[in-house]
Amino acid sequence: NADGAVRYAERAYSLLSLQKPAPRIAAVMIGNLAYSLSLAGRLGEALPKFAESIAMCKAIGAEESPTAVSVWNNWGLAALASGNPLLALDFFNRVRDISARRSPSGSPPIYALVNLARVLNLLERPTEAVREAERAIELARANGGNASAEIPALGSLIDALRRQGQLEQARAALEAIDGRLTEGIPFDSPAMLNLLRLRV
């Protein structure tokens, strides 16, 4: 649970001053603490820790490392939860752009595109949200398909289409989510709960 994760991360963090780990490891530990705090709803404590972790990554020239990308993403989620979608947008753009540069395929991870589509919808920028969601869907359907990634992307697409007033297209996208796609996805998962909300 979130509180247990915080306790574990806090114990690890308390050892930093004693063990003096390599900066990259310290950045990971601080990022883990920040993420655990954010999951526990302790955003006021989490946000400075995200900043501390990124500062350590920058200090060693690792601001585009997998560790930094993970911290940028989790910081974006925390910023969104704290009511700062513009800051979240900045961080999610960083995640998408860094990941694309570092990826052998040149494609960012699907979660980065889904997060971008989500925050763009919240900022009432549905045209951009459609672009990011459609790209996420395309990537999710490649290489045999990834239903757990495609469902939240479809949810963001439907939300964006509705905001644009394209209700028929939104309805068609919703009806395309058949049993085959949702098979094996837990009914109480965030993706499924979002789909149920959109069906209302």
PyRosetta script that sets phi, psi and omega in degrees:
from pyrosetta import init, pose_from_sequence

init()
pose = pose_from_sequence("NADGAVRYAERAYSLLSLQKPAPRIAAVMIGNLAYSLSLAGRLGEALPKFAESIAMCKAIGAEESPTAVSVWNNWGLAALASGNPLLALDFFNRVRDISARRSPSGSPPIYALVNLARVLNLLERPTEAVREAERAIELARANGGNASAEIPALGSLIDALRRQGQLEQARAALEAIDGRLTEGIPFDSPAMLNLLRLRV")
pose.set_psi(1, 169.8)
pose.set_omega(1, -173.6)
pose.set_phi(2, -64.2)
pose.set_psi(2, -42.6)
pose.set_omega(2, -178.7)
pose.set_phi(3, -65.6)
pose.set_psi(3, -38.7)
pose.set_omega(3, 177.1)
pose.set_phi(4, -64.9)
pose.set_psi(4, -39.1)
pose.set_omega(4, 177.4)
pose.set_phi(5, -63.7)
pose.set_psi(5, -37.5)
pose.set_omega(5, 178.1)
pose.set_phi(6, -64.5)
pose.set_psi(6, -44.4)
pose.set_omega(6, -179.6)
pose.set_phi(7, -60.9)
pose.set_psi(7, -43.7)
pose.set_omega(7, 179.9)
pose.set_phi(8, -63.8)
pose.set_psi(8, -45.4)
pose.set_omega(8, -178.4)
pose.set_phi(9, -66.8)
pose.set_psi(9, -35.9)
pose.set_omega(9, 179.1)
pose.set_phi(10, -67.5)
pose.set_psi(10, -37.2)
pose.set_omega(10, 177.2)
pose.set_phi(11, -64.6)
pose.set_psi(11, -43.0)
pose.set_omega(11, 178.3)
pose.set_phi(12, -62.8)
pose.set_psi(12, -40.9)
pose.set_omega(12, -179.4)
pose.set_phi(13, -64.6)
pose.set_psi(13, -37.8)
pose.set_omega(13, -178.6)
pose.set_phi(14, -65.1)
pose.set_psi(14, -21.2)
pose.set_omega(14, 179.9)
pose.set_phi(15, -83.0)
pose.set_psi(15, -9.6)
pose.set_omega(15, -176.4)
pose.set_phi(16, -59.3)
pose.set_psi(16, -44.1)
pose.set_omega(16, -177.0)
pose.set_phi(17, -70.3)
pose.set_psi(17, -21.1)
pose.set_omega(17, -178.9)
pose.set_phi(18, -88.7)
pose.set_psi(18, -41.6)
pose.set_omega(18, -172.6)
pose.set_phi(19, -95.1)
pose.set_psi(19, -17.7)
pose.set_omega(19, 179.5)
pose.set_phi(20, 48.9)
pose.set_psi(20, 61.8)
pose.set_omega(20, -179.9)
pose.set_phi(21, -69.8)
pose.set_psi(21, 168.3)
pose.set_omega(21, 176.1)
pose.set_phi(22, -58.3)
pose.set_psi(22, 146.9)
pose.set_omega(22, -177.6)
pose.set_phi(23, -53.6)
pose.set_psi(23, -37.7)
pose.set_omega(23, -179.3)
pose.set_phi(24, -64.1)
pose.set_psi(24, -40.3)
pose.set_omega(24, 178.4)
pose.set_phi(25, -68.6)
pose.set_psi(25, -40.2)
pose.set_omega(25, 177.6)
pose.set_phi(26, -61.2)
pose.set_psi(26, -40.2)
pose.set_omega(26, 178.9)
pose.set_phi(27, -62.1)
pose.set_psi(27, -39.4)
pose.set_omega(27, 177.5)
pose.set_phi(28, -63.2)
pose.set_psi(28, -46.4)
pose.set_omega(28, -177.7)
pose.set_phi(29, -63.4)
pose.set_psi(29, -42.3)
pose.set_omega(29, 179.5)
pose.set_phi(30, -68.0)
pose.set_psi(30, -39.6)
pose.set_omega(30, 176.7)
pose.set_phi(31, -62.5)
pose.set_psi(31, -39.0)
pose.set_omega(31, 177.7)
pose.set_phi(32, -64.2)
pose.set_psi(32, -40.7)
pose.set_omega(32, 178.0)
pose.set_phi(33, -63.1)
pose.set_psi(33, -44.6)
pose.set_omega(33, 179.9)
pose.set_phi(34, -59.3)
pose.set_psi(34, -44.7)
pose.set_omega(34, -179.0)
pose.set_phi(35, -65.0)
pose.set_psi(35, -42.6)
pose.set_omega(35, 179.0)
pose.set_phi(36, -61.7)
pose.set_psi(36, -42.7)
pose.set_omega(36, 178.3)
pose.set_phi(37, -62.3)
pose.set_psi(37, -40.3)
pose.set_omega(37, -179.1)
pose.set_phi(38, -66.5)
pose.set_psi(38, -39.3)
pose.set_omega(38, 178.4)
pose.set_phi(39, -64.5)
pose.set_psi(39, -30.0)
pose.set_omega(39, 179.3)
pose.set_phi(40, -83.9)
pose.set_psi(40, 2.9)
pose.set_omega(40, 179.1)
pose.set_phi(41, 81.1)
pose.set_psi(41, 9.8)
pose.set_omega(41, -178.9)
pose.set_phi(42, -94.8)
pose.set_psi(42, 63.8)
pose.set_omega(42, -171.7)
pose.set_phi(43, -67.3)
pose.set_psi(43, -33.9)
pose.set_omega(43, 178.9)
pose.set_phi(44, -61.0)
pose.set_psi(44, -31.6)
pose.set_omega(44, 176.6)
pose.set_phi(45, -86.2)
pose.set_psi(45, -31.6)
pose.set_omega(45, -175.2)
pose.set_phi(46, -70.5)
pose.set_psi(46, -44.1)
pose.set_omega(46, -171.7)
pose.set_phi(47, -58.8)
pose.set_psi(47, -44.4)
pose.set_omega(47, 177.5)
pose.set_phi(48, -64.8)
pose.set_psi(48, -30.3)
pose.set_omega(48, 179.1)
pose.set_phi(49, -70.5)
pose.set_psi(49, -38.0)
pose.set_omega(49, 174.0)
pose.set_phi(50, -58.2)
pose.set_psi(50, -45.7)
pose.set_omega(50, -179.4)
pose.set_phi(51, -62.0)
pose.set_psi(51, -39.2)
pose.set_omega(51, 179.3)
pose.set_phi(52, -64.4)
pose.set_psi(52, -42.1)
pose.set_omega(52, 179.4)
pose.set_phi(53, -63.7)
pose.set_psi(53, -44.7)
pose.set_omega(53, 179.2)
pose.set_phi(54, -65.2)
pose.set_psi(54, -38.5)
pose.set_omega(54, 178.4)
pose.set_phi(55, -60.2)
pose.set_psi(55, -39.0)
pose.set_omega(55, 178.7)
pose.set_phi(56, -67.4)
pose.set_psi(56, -39.7)
pose.set_omega(56, 177.5)
pose.set_phi(57, -62.3)
pose.set_psi(57, -42.9)
pose.set_omega(57, 179.9)
pose.set_phi(58, -64.6)
pose.set_psi(58, -36.9)
pose.set_omega(58, -177.3)
pose.set_phi(59, -63.4)
pose.set_psi(59, -26.4)
pose.set_omega(59, -179.8)
pose.set_phi(60, -109.2)
pose.set_psi(60, 15.5)
pose.set_omega(60, 178.0)
pose.set_phi(61, 69.6)
pose.set_psi(61, 28.5)
pose.set_omega(61, -176.4)
pose.set_phi(62, -116.2)
pose.set_psi(62, 30.8)
pose.set_omega(62, -177.0)
pose.set_phi(63, -72.0)
pose.set_psi(63, -8.5)
pose.set_omega(63, 174.6)
pose.set_phi(64, -115.7)
pose.set_psi(64, 18.1)
pose.set_omega(64, 178.8)
pose.set_phi(65, -75.9)
pose.set_psi(65, 163.2)
pose.set_omega(65, 175.3)
pose.set_phi(66, -55.7)
pose.set_psi(66, -36.5)
pose.set_omega(66, 177.1)
pose.set_phi(67, -60.3)
pose.set_psi(67, -47.8)
pose.set_omega(67, -179.3)
pose.set_phi(68, -63.8)
pose.set_psi(68, -40.9)
pose.set_omega(68, 179.3)
pose.set_phi(69, -60.1)
pose.set_psi(69, -43.1)
pose.set_omega(69, 178.7)
pose.set_phi(70, -62.8)
pose.set_psi(70, -41.8)
pose.set_omega(70, -179.8)
pose.set_phi(71, -67.9)
pose.set_psi(71, -43.2)
pose.set_omega(71, 177.4)
pose.set_phi(72, -56.4)
pose.set_psi(72, -44.0)
pose.set_omega(72, -178.1)
pose.set_phi(73, -64.5)
pose.set_psi(73, -48.4)
pose.set_omega(73, -178.5)
pose.set_phi(74, -66.8)
pose.set_psi(74, -33.7)
pose.set_omega(74, 175.8)
pose.set_phi(75, -65.2)
pose.set_psi(75, -39.3)
pose.set_omega(75, 176.2)
pose.set_phi(76, -61.0)
pose.set_psi(76, -43.5)
pose.set_omega(76, 178.1)
pose.set_phi(77, -62.6)
pose.set_psi(77, -39.9)
pose.set_omega(77, 179.0)
pose.set_phi(78, -68.2)
pose.set_psi(78, -40.1)
pose.set_omega(78, 177.9)
pose.set_phi(79, -62.0)
pose.set_psi(79, -39.8)
pose.set_omega(79, 178.5)
pose.set_phi(80, -64.4)
pose.set_psi(80, -43.7)
pose.set_omega(80, 179.8)
pose.set_phi(81, -65.8)
pose.set_psi(81, -27.2)
pose.set_omega(81, -179.2)
pose.set_phi(82, -86.8)
pose.set_psi(82, 1.3)
pose.set_omega(82, 177.0)
pose.set_phi(83, 89.4)
pose.set_psi(83, 25.6)
pose.set_omega(83, -179.6)
pose.set_phi(84, -123.2)
pose.set_psi(84, 74.5)
pose.set_omega(84, -176.1)
pose.set_phi(85, -66.3)
pose.set_psi(85, -28.7)
pose.set_omega(85, 179.4)
pose.set_phi(86, -66.6)
pose.set_psi(86, -40.3)
pose.set_omega(86, 176.5)
pose.set_phi(87, -66.4)
pose.set_psi(87, -41.8)
pose.set_omega(87, 177.8)
pose.set_phi(88, -59.9)
pose.set_psi(88, -41.3)
pose.set_omega(88, 179.0)
pose.set_phi(89, -60.1)
pose.set_psi(89, -43.2)
pose.set_omega(89, 178.4)
pose.set_phi(90, -59.1)
pose.set_psi(90, -45.7)
pose.set_omega(90, -177.9)
pose.set_phi(91, -68.5)
pose.set_psi(91, -41.7)
pose.set_omega(91, -179.9)
pose.set_phi(92, -66.9)
pose.set_psi(92, -34.1)
pose.set_omega(92, 174.5)
pose.set_phi(93, -63.4)
pose.set_psi(93, -40.1)
pose.set_omega(93, 177.5)
pose.set_phi(94, -61.4)
pose.set_psi(94, -45.1)
pose.set_omega(94, -179.9)
pose.set_phi(95, -59.5)
pose.set_psi(95, -48.0)
pose.set_omega(95, 179.9)
pose.set_phi(96, -60.5)
pose.set_psi(96, -48.3)
pose.set_omega(96, -173.4)
pose.set_phi(97, -70.4)
pose.set_psi(97, -43.1)
pose.set_omega(97, 179.2)
pose.set_phi(98, -64.8)
pose.set_psi(98, -45.3)
pose.set_omega(98, -178.0)
pose.set_phi(99, -62.3)
pose.set_psi(99, -40.7)
pose.set_omega(99, 179.8)
pose.set_phi(100, -64.6)
pose.set_psi(100, -40.3)
pose.set_omega(100, 179.1)
pose.set_phi(101, -65.5)
pose.set_psi(101, -36.3)
pose.set_omega(101, -174.6)
pose.set_phi(102, -87.9)
pose.set_psi(102, -16.0)
pose.set_omega(102, -176.3)
pose.set_phi(103, -78.1)
pose.set_psi(103, 135.3)
pose.set_omega(103, 175.7)
pose.set_phi(104, -59.0)
pose.set_psi(104, -30.9)
pose.set_omega(104, -179.2)
pose.set_phi(105, -85.8)
pose.set_psi(105, -13.0)
pose.set_omega(105, -176.3)
pose.set_phi(106, 79.8)
pose.set_psi(106, 6.7)
pose.set_omega(106, -179.0)
pose.set_phi(107, -105.8)
pose.set_psi(107, 138.5)
pose.set_omega(107, 176.0)
pose.set_phi(108, -76.3)
pose.set_psi(108, 165.1)
pose.set_omega(108, 175.8)
pose.set_phi(109, -66.7)
pose.set_psi(109, 150.3)
pose.set_omega(109, -176.4)
pose.set_phi(110, -61.2)
pose.set_psi(110, -38.2)
pose.set_omega(110, -176.9)
pose.set_phi(111, -60.9)
pose.set_psi(111, -32.1)
pose.set_omega(111, 179.7)
pose.set_phi(112, -65.1)
pose.set_psi(112, -40.9)
pose.set_omega(112, 179.3)
pose.set_phi(113, -69.8)
pose.set_psi(113, -39.4)
pose.set_omega(113, 178.8)
pose.set_phi(114, -64.3)
pose.set_psi(114, -43.2)
pose.set_omega(114, 178.1)
pose.set_phi(115, -62.2)
pose.set_psi(115, -40.6)
pose.set_omega(115, 177.8)
pose.set_phi(116, -62.6)
pose.set_psi(116, -46.0)
pose.set_omega(116, 179.8)
pose.set_phi(117, -60.6)
pose.set_psi(117, -40.4)
pose.set_omega(117, -179.0)
pose.set_phi(118, -62.2)
pose.set_psi(118, -48.4)
pose.set_omega(118, -176.8)
pose.set_phi(119, -72.6)
pose.set_psi(119, -32.4)
pose.set_omega(119, 176.2)
pose.set_phi(120, -64.4)
pose.set_psi(120, -36.7)
pose.set_omega(120, 174.4)
pose.set_phi(121, -62.7)
pose.set_psi(121, -43.6)
pose.set_omega(121, -179.9)
pose.set_phi(122, -63.5)
pose.set_psi(122, -29.5)
pose.set_omega(122, 178.7)
pose.set_phi(123, -88.4)
pose.set_psi(123, 8.9)
pose.set_omega(123, -179.8)
pose.set_phi(124, 57.8)
pose.set_psi(124, 46.4)
pose.set_omega(124, 175.4)
pose.set_phi(125, -122.6)
pose.set_psi(125, 62.9)
pose.set_omega(125, -170.7)
pose.set_phi(126, -65.9)
pose.set_psi(126, -30.0)
pose.set_omega(126, -179.6)
pose.set_phi(127, -61.7)
pose.set_psi(127, -43.8)
pose.set_omega(127, 177.2)
pose.set_phi(128, -68.8)
pose.set_psi(128, -36.0)
pose.set_omega(128, 179.2)
pose.set_phi(129, -63.5)
pose.set_psi(129, -40.3)
pose.set_omega(129, 177.4)
pose.set_phi(130, -59.5)
pose.set_psi(130, -44.6)
pose.set_omega(130, -178.8)
pose.set_phi(131, -59.4)
pose.set_psi(131, -47.1)
pose.set_omega(131, -178.1)
pose.set_phi(132, -68.9)
pose.set_psi(132, -40.1)
pose.set_omega(132, -179.3)
pose.set_phi(133, -66.3)
pose.set_psi(133, -42.0)
pose.set_omega(133, -179.9)
pose.set_phi(134, -65.4)
pose.set_psi(134, -36.7)
pose.set_omega(134, 177.2)
pose.set_phi(135, -66.7)
pose.set_psi(135, -40.0)
pose.set_omega(135, 177.7)
pose.set_phi(136, -62.4)
pose.set_psi(136, -41.8)
pose.set_omega(136, 179.2)
pose.set_phi(137, -63.5)
pose.set_psi(137, -43.0)
pose.set_omega(137, 178.9)
pose.set_phi(138, -59.1)
pose.set_psi(138, -44.8)
pose.set_omega(138, 179.5)
pose.set_phi(139, -67.9)
pose.set_psi(139, -37.6)
pose.set_omega(139, -179.3)
pose.set_phi(140, -66.1)
pose.set_psi(140, -31.8)
pose.set_omega(140, -178.2)
pose.set_phi(141, -84.6)
pose.set_psi(141, -12.5)
pose.set_omega(141, 179.8)
pose.set_phi(142, -74.4)
pose.set_psi(142, 157.8)
pose.set_omega(142, 174.6)
pose.set_phi(143, 55.9)
pose.set_psi(143, 45.1)
pose.set_omega(143, 174.4)
pose.set_phi(144, 92.6)
pose.set_psi(144, -9.7)
pose.set_omega(144, 175.8)
pose.set_phi(145, 93.9)
pose.set_psi(145, 148.2)
pose.set_omega(145, 178.3)
pose.set_phi(146, -140.4)
pose.set_psi(146, 89.2)
pose.set_omega(146, -173.6)
pose.set_phi(147, -62.1)
pose.set_psi(147, -39.5)
pose.set_omega(147, -176.9)
pose.set_phi(148, -65.4)
pose.set_psi(148, -24.9)
pose.set_omega(148, 176.3)
pose.set_phi(149, -90.2)
pose.set_psi(149, -32.5)
pose.set_omega(149, -177.0)
pose.set_phi(150, -70.7)
pose.set_psi(150, -35.9)
pose.set_omega(150, -176.2)
pose.set_phi(151, -60.9)
pose.set_psi(151, -51.0)
pose.set_omega(151, 178.0)
pose.set_phi(152, -64.6)
pose.set_psi(152, -30.4)
pose.set_omega(152, 176.7)
pose.set_phi(153, -65.8)
pose.set_psi(153, -43.0)
pose.set_omega(153, 176.5)
pose.set_phi(154, -63.1)
pose.set_psi(154, -38.0)
pose.set_omega(154, 177.7)
pose.set_phi(155, -60.3)
pose.set_psi(155, -43.0)
pose.set_omega(155, 178.4)
pose.set_phi(156, -67.6)
pose.set_psi(156, -37.7)
pose.set_omega(156, 178.3)
pose.set_phi(157, -63.4)
pose.set_psi(157, -46.1)
pose.set_omega(157, 180.0)
pose.set_phi(158, -61.6)
pose.set_psi(158, -43.2)
pose.set_omega(158, 178.2)
pose.set_phi(159, -59.6)
pose.set_psi(159, -44.6)
pose.set_omega(159, -178.9)
pose.set_phi(160, -65.4)
pose.set_psi(160, -42.4)
pose.set_omega(160, 179.9)
pose.set_phi(161, -62.9)
pose.set_psi(161, -39.0)
pose.set_omega(161, 177.6)
pose.set_phi(162, -64.4)
pose.set_psi(162, -40.2)
pose.set_omega(162, 179.2)
pose.set_phi(163, -65.5)
pose.set_psi(163, -28.5)
pose.set_omega(163, 176.9)
pose.set_phi(164, -81.7)
pose.set_psi(164, -6.7)
pose.set_omega(164, -177.5)
pose.set_phi(165, 82.3)
pose.set_psi(165, 11.0)
pose.set_omega(165, 179.8)
pose.set_phi(166, -90.5)
pose.set_psi(166, 71.2)
pose.set_omega(166, -170.9)
pose.set_phi(167, -69.7)
pose.set_psi(167, -36.5)
pose.set_omega(167, 179.4)
pose.set_phi(168, -65.3)
pose.set_psi(168, -42.9)
pose.set_omega(168, 178.3)
pose.set_phi(169, -65.2)
pose.set_psi(169, -38.7)
pose.set_omega(169, 178.1)
pose.set_phi(170, -63.9)
pose.set_psi(170, -42.1)
pose.set_omega(170, 179.8)
pose.set_phi(171, -64.8)
pose.set_psi(171, -40.1)
pose.set_omega(171, 179.5)
pose.set_phi(172, -64.7)
pose.set_psi(172, -40.2)
pose.set_omega(172, 179.1)
pose.set_phi(173, -66.3)
pose.set_psi(173, -37.3)
pose.set_omega(173, 179.2)
pose.set_phi(174, -67.7)
pose.set_psi(174, -41.1)
pose.set_omega(174, -179.8)
pose.set_phi(175, -69.4)
pose.set_psi(175, -20.9)
pose.set_omega(175, 179.4)
pose.set_phi(176, -73.9)
pose.set_psi(176, -12.8)
pose.set_omega(176, -179.9)
pose.set_phi(177, -84.2)
pose.set_psi(177, 87.9)
pose.set_omega(177, -175.0)
pose.set_phi(178, -92.9)
pose.set_psi(178, -178.9)
pose.set_omega(178, -178.2)
pose.set_phi(179, -62.2)
pose.set_psi(179, -30.6)
pose.set_omega(179, 179.8)
pose.set_phi(180, -61.3)
pose.set_psi(180, -40.4)
pose.set_omega(180, -177.0)
pose.set_phi(181, -71.3)
pose.set_psi(181, -37.0)
pose.set_omega(181, -175.4)
pose.set_phi(182, -91.5)
pose.set_psi(182, -3.5)
pose.set_omega(182, -179.0)
pose.set_phi(183, -62.0)
pose.set_psi(183, 129.3)
pose.set_omega(183, 178.2)
pose.set_phi(184, 87.0)
pose.set_psi(184, -7.9)
pose.set_omega(184, 177.9)
pose.set_phi(185, -86.3)
pose.set_psi(185, 123.7)
pose.set_omega(185, -178.9)
pose.set_phi(186, -54.5)
pose.set_psi(186, 137.3)
pose.set_omega(186, -176.2)
pose.set_phi(187, -62.4)
pose.set_psi(187, -31.4)
pose.set_omega(187, -177.5)
pose.set_phi(188, -97.5)
pose.set_psi(188, 15.5)
pose.set_omega(188, 177.8)
pose.set_phi(189, -71.4)
pose.set_psi(189, 154.1)
pose.set_omega(189, 178.8)
pose.set_phi(190, -55.0)
pose.set_psi(190, -38.8)
pose.set_omega(190, -178.5)
pose.set_phi(191, -63.8)
pose.set_psi(191, -44.5)
pose.set_omega(191, -179.0)
pose.set_phi(192, -68.9)
pose.set_psi(192, -39.5)
pose.set_omega(192, 178.6)
pose.set_phi(193, -63.1)
pose.set_psi(193, -35.6)
pose.set_omega(193, 177.6)
pose.set_phi(194, -66.8)
pose.set_psi(194, -39.7)
pose.set_omega(194, 178.0)
pose.set_phi(195, -64.1)
pose.set_psi(195, -40.9)
pose.set_omega(195, 177.5)
pose.set_phi(196, -61.9)
pose.set_psi(196, -38.2)
pose.set_omega(196, 177.6)
pose.set_phi(197, -62.7)
pose.set_psi(197, -41.2)
pose.set_omega(197, -179.0)
pose.set_phi(198, -69.1)
pose.set_psi(198, -25.0)
pose.set_omega(198, -179.5)
pose.set_phi(199, -76.0)
pose.set_psi(199, -17.8)
pose.set_omega(199, -177.1)
pose.set_phi(200, -69.7)
pose.dump_pdb("model.pdb")
